[in-house]
Amino acid sequence: MGRTAAQALIEEGKEIGIEIGAEQGALRTRREVLLKFMKARFGYISSAVEQKIGAIQDMDKLSTLIERVARANNISDSGIPDFRSLRDFGSLNRGIQQE
């Protein structure tokens, strides 16, 4: 017996939901890895940095930041400023987009 149109739409919705959930999980994991890596390499990370990294929705940006941290001897070398305010993060976003 074939599926009805409604059943097909429900199945499609489930598949889309699973994909979105997987993407969100991957973003969350990458953010967590970046923050843990930064804390291990540089020690204290300000809450402003944590908040801004938590807001990044672009996997490529997160990957770029992880690579920068991996190569850096200190937070200054990574190109990631020790943010004193949230608006300072704009310069980092511009730098990533130019690469």
C-alpha positions in Angstrom: 0.0 0.0 0.0 1.4 3.4 -1.0 2.0 6.4 1.2 -0.4 9.3 1.2 0.8 12.8 0.4 0.4 13.7 4.1 2.6 10.7 5.1 5.2 11.7 2.6 5.2 15.3 3.9 5.6 14.1 7.5 8.5 11.9 6.5 10.2 14.8 4.6 9.7 17.0 7.7 11.3 14.4 9.9 14.3 14.2 7.6 14.7 17.9 7.5 14.4 18.1 11.3 17.1 15.4 11.7 19.5 17.4 9.3 18.9 20.6 11.2 19.6 18.9 14.5 22.8 17.4 13.2 24.0 20.8 11.9 23.2 22.4 15.2 25.0 19.7 17.1 28.1 20.0 14.9 28.1 23.8 15.5 27.8 23.3 19.2 30.6 20.7 19.3 32.9 22.9 17.2 32.3 25.9 19.5 33.0 23.8 22.5 36.2 22.4 21.0 37.4 26.0 20.1 36.7 27.3 23.6 38.4 24.3 25.3 41.4 24.6 23.0 41.6 28.3 23.7 41.4 27.8 27.5 44.0 25.0 27.4 46.4 27.1 25.2 45.9 30.6 26.7 44.3 30.2 30.1 41.5 32.5 31.0 39.0 33.4 28.2 36.7 36.4 28.9 33.0 35.9 29.0 32.7 38.3 26.1 34.8 35.9 23.9 32.7 32.9 25.1 29.5 34.7 24.2 30.6 35.8 20.8 32.0 32.3 19.9 28.7 30.9 21.2 26.9 33.1 18.7 28.9 32.0 15.6 26.7 30.1 13.2 29.3 29.5 10.5 31.3 26.2 10.5 34.0 27.7 8.3 34.6 30.6 10.7 34.8 28.2 13.6 37.3 26.1 11.7 39.4 29.2 10.8 39.5 30.2 14.5 40.5 26.7 15.6 43.4 26.7 13.0 44.5 30.1 14.2 44.6 29.0 17.8 46.5 25.8 16.9 49.3 27.9 15.2 49.5 30.6 17.8 52.0 30.9 20.7 49.6 33.3 22.5 46.2 34.8 22.1 47.6 37.8 20.3 49.3 35.6 17.7 46.0 33.9 17.1 44.4 37.1 15.8 41.7 36.7 18.5 41.7 39.7 20.7 41.0 39.3 24.4 37.7 41.1 24.0 36.9 43.8 26.6 33.5 44.5 25.0 31.2 42.7 22.6 31.6 45.3 19.9 35.3 44.4 19.6 34.3 41.2 17.9 33.5 43.0 14.7 37.1 43.3 13.7 37.7 39.6 14.1 34.7 38.8 11.9 36.0 41.2 9.2 39.4 39.5 9.4 38.0 36.1 8.9 35.9 37.1 5.9 39.0 38.6 4.2 40.9 35.3 4.4 
